[in-house]
Amino acid sequence: MNKKLLMILGSTTAIAALSIGGTMALFTDSREVSGDFFTGTLCINAERNDGDPVPGPMFYITAEQGKTPSGQLGTIPTGVWAPGDEHVRTMTIYNPEECSSMDAWITHVGARLSEGFEDQYEPMAEKLYVVLKTPQGGGPDVVVGEAPLSDFLAGRVPIAYPDGSKIPVYLTSNRHMKFEVTFDLDAGNDYQDKTLVVDFMVYAEQMPNNP
């Protein structure tokens, strides 16, 4: 079977939001809202993990594609993808006291097409299935969200523990989130030599006054 070219450069973007009777994205929404407000700041940072040099893309075909902004090459390239392939990478999400003053809930994950790449083949996103996992309590990883990549590109996909409870990332702590991406085994030749490059985005809300 011929290999199918797939490039997923999953950057580690994190977006903090305040929840005050609804969700108001910081810096992008000037609506007036009502409800209890906890004075403070919330910032969420993220970077790739798995022993790769940071920062840099999570998924990449070649070491060159996975290099850091300083030029250090990536160490865990996936190689060219074929139907049925699955790759797993980890995003580490931080809630640092240098710019944050409160605990947070991680609520959604989204994706967007990366800028600066031509001829993006967006229909490929329908053939890529994403499963998100993170530890619950002190236990093992559990599935907190899953959907075709096309759903992540269409909007924010809600994530939560299997029992419906929210996912915390406490002040000064971090959380590891695994991204398992599978290329549909039945994908046909329409995806031969096609490119898709996306950024994954994690969204968080304040924990105080927002149980």
Residue frames relative to the residue before (quaternion, step in Angstrom):
aa qw qx qy qz dx dy dz
M 1.0000 0.0000 0.0000 0.0000 0.00 0.00 0.00
N 0.4473 -0.6865 0.4997 0.2810 3.55 -0.86 0.91
K 0.4905 -0.6449 0.5003 0.3054 3.51 -1.11 0.70
K 0.2907 -0.7264 0.5961 0.1802 3.52 -1.18 0.63
L 0.3901 -0.7318 0.5095 0.2297 3.57 -0.81 0.98
L 0.1056 0.7756 -0.6131 0.1071 3.54 -0.77 1.06
M 0.0293 -0.7835 0.6207 0.0052 3.54 -0.85 0.95
I 0.0272 0.7701 -0.6366 0.0302 3.57 -0.62 1.10
L 0.0638 -0.7793 0.6231 0.0188 3.54 -0.47 1.18
G 0.0633 -0.8413 0.5366 0.0136 3.56 0.19 1.24
S 0.1693 -0.7950 0.5739 0.0999 3.57 -0.21 1.17
T 0.4413 -0.7126 0.4938 0.2315 3.55 -1.23 0.41
T 0.0948 0.8093 -0.5640 0.1341 3.52 0.46 1.27
A 0.0535 -0.7851 0.6166 0.0246 3.58 -1.01 0.81
I 0.1230 -0.7981 0.5891 0.0301 3.57 -0.93 0.92
A 0.2331 -0.7738 0.5767 0.1191 3.57 -0.79 1.03
A 0.0477 -0.7893 0.6120 0.0155 3.54 -1.09 0.70
L 0.3508 -0.7000 0.5751 0.2372 3.54 -1.25 0.44
S 0.2134 -0.7689 0.5898 0.1241 3.54 -0.94 0.86
I 0.1515 0.7728 -0.5922 0.1706 3.56 -0.42 1.26
G 0.7869 -0.2011 0.1018 0.5745 3.55 0.19 1.23
G 0.7670 -0.0405 0.0342 0.6395 3.56 1.22 0.50
T 0.5171 -0.6377 0.4643 0.3321 3.55 -1.22 0.00
M 0.0400 -0.7817 0.6223 -0.0037 3.55 -0.81 1.02
A 0.3133 -0.7681 0.5275 0.1833 3.56 -0.48 1.15
L 0.4716 -0.6860 0.4772 0.2815 3.54 -0.80 1.01
F 0.8490 0.1883 -0.1661 0.4649 3.54 -1.13 0.82
T 0.7578 0.3747 -0.2199 0.4868 3.63 1.15 -0.20
D 0.7669 0.2688 -0.1553 0.5617 3.59 1.22 -0.06
S 0.1546 -0.8271 0.5378 0.0526 3.57 -0.64 1.12
R 0.3042 0.7752 -0.5052 0.2263 3.59 1.20 0.41
E 0.3978 -0.6564 0.5747 0.2840 3.55 -1.22 0.56
V 0.0652 -0.8028 0.5927 0.0022 3.55 -0.94 0.91
S 0.2943 -0.7441 0.5724 0.1789 3.54 -1.25 0.41
G 0.4935 0.6417 -0.4887 0.3254 3.53 -1.27 0.31
D 0.6816 -0.4688 0.3580 0.4331 3.53 -1.32 0.05
F 0.0847 -0.7965 0.5984 0.0187 3.56 -0.95 0.89
F 0.2387 -0.7564 0.5955 0.1274 3.53 -0.85 0.98
T 0.3611 -0.7537 0.5062 0.2130 3.56 -0.53 1.18
G 0.4794 0.6398 -0.4949 0.3404 3.53 -0.84 0.98
T 0.4309 -0.6729 0.5308 0.2826 3.52 -1.29 -0.21
L 0.1278 -0.7703 0.6212 0.0667 3.51 -1.21 0.60
C 0.1220 0.7637 -0.6288 0.0811 3.55 -0.81 1.00
I 0.1381 -0.7833 0.6046 0.0421 3.54 -0.98 0.90
N 0.1005 -0.7880 0.6062 0.0381 3.57 -0.82 1.01
A 0.0653 -0.8027 0.5920 0.0317 3.57 -1.18 0.43
E 0.0280 0.7739 -0.6326 0.0059 3.54 -1.26 0.50
R 0.6012 -0.5604 0.4172 0.3878 3.55 -1.24 0.36
N 0.2494 -0.7576 0.5878 0.1356 3.54 -1.27 0.44
D 0.5414 0.6596 -0.4376 0.2833 3.60 -1.04 -0.85
G 0.6637 -0.5391 0.3089 0.4163 3.58 1.14 0.47
D 0.4748 0.6603 -0.4444 0.3755 3.59 1.28 0.10
P 0.5636 -0.5452 0.4665 0.4092 3.60 -1.17 0.38
V 0.1816 -0.7922 0.5746 0.0969 3.58 -0.95 0.80
P 0.5857 -0.1965 -0.7855 -0.0371 1.54 -2.12 1.33
G 0.1786 0.7863 -0.5831 0.0991 3.56 -1.30 0.02
P 0.6917 -0.4635 0.3428 0.4350 3.60 -1.28 0.10
M 0.4673 -0.6621 0.5046 0.2978 3.56 -1.20 0.50
F 0.7880 0.1678 -0.0757 0.5875 3.58 0.86 -0.99
Y 0.1944 0.7681 -0.5920 0.1476 3.58 -0.87 0.91
I 0.5224 -0.6732 0.4382 0.2862 3.56 -1.10 0.77
T 0.8071 0.1644 -0.0577 0.5642 3.57 0.87 -0.97
A 0.6446 -0.5187 0.3945 0.3998 3.55 -1.26 0.40
E 0.6161 0.5548 -0.3409 0.4432 3.58 1.07 -0.72
Q 0.6656 0.4997 -0.3035 0.4639 3.58 0.94 -0.85
G 0.7272 0.4435 -0.2406 0.4654 3.59 1.12 -0.59
K 0.3985 0.7509 -0.4651 0.2469 3.57 1.20 0.20
T 0.5339 -0.6086 0.4903 0.3228 3.53 -1.29 0.48
P 0.6748 -0.4769 0.3498 0.4414 3.64 -1.22 0.21
S 0.6691 0.4931 -0.3048 0.4650 3.60 1.14 -0.54
G 0.6193 -0.5902 0.3261 0.4023 3.57 1.29 -0.07
Q 0.4781 0.6561 -0.4601 0.3594 3.62 1.22 0.03
L 0.4487 -0.7298 0.4518 0.2489 3.57 -0.73 1.07
G 0.5261 -0.6018 0.4951 0.3405 3.54 -1.21 0.54
T 0.3469 -0.7769 0.4996 0.1630 3.54 -1.12 0.68
I 0.7696 0.2980 -0.1825 0.5344 3.64 1.18 -0.22
P 0.0157 0.8131 -0.5805 0.0413 3.63 0.51 1.11
T 0.4834 -0.6778 0.4761 0.2832 3.56 -1.12 0.66
G 0.3652 -0.6580 0.5526 0.3582 3.56 1.05 -0.74
V 0.6749 -0.4783 0.3593 0.4320 3.57 -1.28 0.16
W 0.4019 -0.7385 0.4985 0.2111 3.55 -0.94 0.97
A 0.1203 -0.7495 0.6456 0.0828 3.55 -1.24 0.63
P 0.6454 -0.5007 0.3783 0.4355 3.63 -1.15 0.41
G 0.7587 0.3260 -0.2797 0.4898 3.54 -0.92 0.99
D 0.5328 0.6304 -0.4118 0.3861 3.60 1.20 -0.26
E 0.0728 -0.7614 0.6423 0.0502 3.54 -1.20 0.68
H 0.0246 -0.7811 0.6239 0.0012 3.54 -1.01 0.87
V 0.1896 -0.7808 0.5917 0.0658 3.55 -1.11 0.81
R 0.0474 0.7706 -0.6338 0.0460 3.54 -0.94 0.94
T 0.3387 -0.7553 0.5361 0.1655 3.56 -1.21 0.56
M 0.1897 -0.7320 0.6450 0.1105 3.53 -1.09 0.86
T 0.1952 -0.7588 0.6094 0.1216 3.58 -0.92 0.89
I 0.1726 -0.7979 0.5762 0.0391 3.54 -0.69 1.19
Y 0.1527 -0.8164 0.5562 0.0284 3.56 -0.70 1.15
N 0.1338 -0.7299 0.6623 0.1034 3.54 -1.28 0.60
P 0.0259 -0.8761 0.4813 -0.0052 3.61 0.42 1.22
E 0.4882 -0.6762 0.4691 0.2903 3.56 -1.01 0.80
E 0.4950 0.6561 -0.4350 0.3678 3.61 1.21 -0.22
C 0.8229 0.1135 -0.0578 0.5537 3.61 1.05 -0.61
S 0.7036 0.3998 -0.2580 0.5278 3.60 1.25 0.05
S 0.1613 -0.8045 0.5665 0.0762 3.57 -1.14 0.62
M 0.7527 0.3345 -0.2021 0.5298 3.60 1.19 0.29
D 0.5575 -0.5610 0.4918 0.3642 3.51 -1.34 0.37
A 0.1770 -0.8034 0.5641 0.0704 3.57 -1.20 0.49
W 0.3241 -0.6760 0.6189 0.2343 3.50 -1.42 0.32
I 0.2839 -0.7017 0.6199 0.2065 3.58 -1.06 0.73
T 0.1233 -0.8726 0.4727 -0.0040 3.56 -0.44 1.21
H 0.8207 0.0610 0.0165 0.5679 3.61 0.99 -0.76
V 0.1353 -0.7315 0.6544 0.1352 3.52 -1.36 0.29
G 0.0353 -0.7959 0.6044 -0.0024 3.55 -0.97 0.89
A 0.2195 -0.7500 0.6022 0.1633 3.55 -1.32 -0.09
R 0.0603 -0.7696 0.6335 0.0517 3.53 -1.28 0.42
L 0.5645 -0.5722 0.4587 0.3788 3.55 -1.20 0.46
S 0.4516 -0.6891 0.4960 0.2741 3.57 -0.88 0.92
E 0.4549 -0.6839 0.5025 0.2699 3.55 -1.09 0.74
G 0.7591 0.4174 -0.2831 0.4116 3.54 -1.24 0.47
F 0.6576 0.4607 -0.3206 0.5025 3.58 1.26 0.18
E 0.2859 -0.7665 0.5553 0.1494 3.57 -0.84 0.98
D 0.8355 0.2437 -0.1667 0.4635 3.54 -1.36 0.36
Q 0.1614 0.7846 -0.5718 0.1771 3.56 0.88 0.96
Y 0.2275 -0.7824 0.5676 0.1179 3.60 -0.80 0.99
E 0.1928 -0.8534 0.4761 0.0884 3.53 0.30 1.32
P 0.5866 0.5830 -0.4008 0.3942 3.68 0.99 -0.55
M 0.5335 0.6259 -0.4112 0.3932 3.60 1.18 -0.39
A 0.5734 0.6212 -0.3756 0.3799 3.58 1.13 -0.61
E 0.6087 0.5586 -0.3542 0.4383 3.59 1.17 -0.52
K 0.7087 0.4458 -0.2502 0.4863 3.60 1.20 -0.46
L 0.6402 0.4849 -0.3208 0.5021 3.57 1.29 0.09
Y 0.1297 -0.8112 0.5688 0.0396 3.57 -0.62 1.14
V 0.1833 -0.8063 0.5606 0.0439 3.54 -0.78 1.13
V 0.0616 -0.7667 0.6388 0.0180 3.56 -0.92 1.00
L 0.1907 -0.7896 0.5785 0.0747 3.57 -0.83 1.05
K 0.0110 -0.8033 0.5946 -0.0305 3.55 -0.90 0.98
T 0.0733 0.7658 -0.6376 0.0396 3.56 -1.20 0.62
P 0.5795 -0.5879 0.4106 0.3873 3.63 -1.08 0.48
Q 0.2194 -0.7378 0.6190 0.1561 3.56 -1.20 0.58
G 0.8027 0.0055 -0.0654 0.5927 3.54 -0.56 1.19
G 0.7304 -0.3592 0.2853 0.5060 3.55 -0.83 -0.95
G 0.5047 0.6893 -0.3895 0.3441 3.53 1.30 0.23
P 0.7305 -0.4219 0.3060 0.4413 3.56 -1.29 -0.27
D 0.6852 -0.4424 0.3684 0.4461 3.54 -1.33 0.00
V 0.0701 -0.7635 0.6406 0.0411 3.54 -1.14 0.76
V 0.5507 -0.5997 0.4619 0.3517 3.57 -1.21 0.48
V 0.0926 -0.8146 0.5721 0.0234 3.59 -0.76 1.05
G 0.7986 -0.0421 0.0152 0.6002 3.58 1.26 -0.10
E 0.0960 0.7854 -0.6080 0.0653 3.55 -1.14 0.61
A 0.2104 0.7501 -0.5994 0.1836 3.54 -1.09 0.82
P 0.5980 -0.5030 0.4437 0.4388 3.58 -1.24 0.18
L 0.6129 -0.5572 0.4055 0.3866 3.57 -1.11 0.59
S 0.5799 0.5948 -0.3746 0.4118 3.59 1.09 -0.60
D 0.6272 0.5233 -0.3433 0.4637 3.61 1.08 -0.63
F 0.6437 0.5094 -0.3236 0.4706 3.60 1.02 -0.75
L 0.6529 0.4990 -0.3076 0.4797 3.59 1.09 -0.68
A 0.6611 0.5236 -0.3025 0.4441 3.58 1.11 -0.67
G 0.7774 -0.2063 0.1620 0.5717 3.60 1.14 -0.48
R 0.6915 -0.4597 0.3511 0.4326 3.53 -1.32 -0.11
V 0.2436 -0.7485 0.6015 0.1364 3.56 -0.93 0.95
P 0.3813 -0.7377 0.4993 0.2471 3.64 -0.61 1.05
I 0.1140 -0.7779 0.6147 0.0630 3.55 -1.12 0.72
A 0.1185 0.7636 -0.6253 0.1092 3.56 -1.15 0.72
Y 0.6111 -0.5240 0.4304 0.4083 3.55 -1.28 0.28
P 0.6752 -0.5162 0.3301 0.4107 3.62 -1.17 0.44
D 0.6863 0.4588 -0.2930 0.4824 3.61 1.11 -0.55
G 0.6100 -0.5903 0.3334 0.4102 3.59 1.29 0.15
S 0.5343 0.6399 -0.4123 0.3676 3.60 1.19 -0.16
K 0.5705 -0.6280 0.4229 0.3183 3.55 -1.23 0.58
I 0.4413 -0.6893 0.5218 0.2405 3.54 -1.28 0.51
P 0.2108 -0.8226 0.5152 0.1165 3.62 -0.46 1.12
V 0.0037 -0.7138 0.6943 0.0920 3.49 -1.39 0.34
Y 0.2497 -0.8328 0.4837 0.1012 3.52 -0.18 1.36
L 0.6577 -0.5141 0.3801 0.3984 3.53 -1.23 0.54
T 0.8248 0.1563 -0.2123 0.5002 3.56 -0.99 1.06
S 0.6454 0.5132 -0.3355 0.4556 3.62 1.23 -0.01
N 0.2611 -0.7356 0.5885 0.2109 3.55 -1.32 -0.15
R 0.2064 -0.7592 0.6038 0.1284 3.52 -1.30 0.28
H 0.2911 -0.7420 0.5796 0.1697 3.55 -0.98 0.90
M 0.0306 -0.7893 0.6133 0.0005 3.56 -0.89 0.96
K 0.2695 -0.7778 0.5524 0.1314 3.54 -0.71 1.13
F 0.1743 -0.7434 0.6398 0.0874 3.53 -1.10 0.87
E 0.0615 -0.7839 0.6178 0.0008 3.57 -0.53 1.22
V 0.0385 -0.8181 0.5728 -0.0330 3.58 -0.51 1.19
T 0.0864 -0.8031 0.5896 -0.0037 3.57 -0.76 1.12
F 0.3025 -0.7268 0.5932 0.1686 3.55 -0.98 0.95
D 0.5379 -0.6713 0.4133 0.2989 3.57 -0.63 1.21
L 0.4743 -0.6979 0.4683 0.2620 3.55 -0.79 1.08
D 0.7199 0.4406 -0.2386 0.4803 3.58 1.13 -0.66
A 0.3494 0.7316 -0.5133 0.2814 3.61 1.21 0.25
G 0.3226 -0.7881 0.5008 0.1546 3.55 -0.84 0.98
N 0.7653 -0.3968 0.2705 0.4286 3.53 -1.34 -0.20
D 0.4605 0.6780 -0.4547 0.3485 3.60 1.24 -0.09
Y 0.7101 0.4544 -0.2520 0.4752 3.58 1.18 -0.47
Q 0.3743 0.7319 -0.4827 0.3021 3.55 1.28 0.21
D 0.8682 0.0216 -0.0419 0.4940 3.58 -0.92 1.01
K 0.4490 0.6649 -0.4702 0.3676 3.57 1.07 0.73
T 0.2594 -0.7732 0.5653 0.1238 3.57 -1.20 0.58
L 0.0431 0.7607 -0.6469 0.0301 3.53 -1.07 0.82
V 0.0179 -0.8011 0.5962 -0.0491 3.57 -0.68 1.12
V 0.0363 0.8285 -0.5535 0.0769 3.59 -0.54 1.14
D 0.3070 -0.6829 0.6243 0.2227 3.51 -1.39 0.34
F 0.2654 -0.7239 0.6122 0.1755 3.56 -0.98 0.87
M 0.1230 -0.7911 0.5982 0.0353 3.56 -1.04 0.84
V 0.1961 -0.7640 0.6071 0.0961 3.54 -0.97 0.95
Y 0.1802 -0.7923 0.5785 0.0715 3.58 -0.90 0.97
A 0.0702 -0.8018 0.5934 0.0006 3.56 -1.01 0.88
E 0.1970 -0.7530 0.6172 0.1151 3.53 -1.31 0.51
Q 0.6086 -0.5540 0.4159 0.3870 3.54 -1.23 0.45
M 0.4118 -0.7069 0.5209 0.2436 3.57 -1.13 0.67
P 0.6418 0.5298 -0.3653 0.4170 3.68 0.84 -0.74
N 0.8421 0.0876 -0.1194 0.5186 3.58 -0.98 0.97
N 0.6838 0.4069 -0.2691 0.5425 3.58 1.20 0.46
P 0.0143 -0.8536 0.5207 -0.0066 3.59 0.62 1.13
